[in-house]
Amino acid sequence: MLCIFKNAVHRFSLRINFSLINTLVLFNRTIQWSILLQKKIN
């Protein structure tokens, strides 16, 4: 019973970590794009 619970928690935390990493990557790309656009405008 405890093993199943641990597995569920592990999967859940993995999913959260994955979404967090994806969000960070998107955020970084957005910042890079805005910097590039500003350079082009200037």
Residue, then its C-alpha position, 0 to 999 in steps of 0.5 A: m500500500l505504501c509503495i503505491f502511494k510513494n509511486a503516485v507521489h513520485r509521478f505527481s512530483l515528476r509531472i510538476n517538475f516537467s511542467l515547471i521546466n517547460t514554463l521556464v523554457l517558454f519564459n526564457r524564449t519569450i525574453q530572448w525574443s523580446i530582446l531580439l525584437q528590441k535590438k531590431i527596432n533600435 
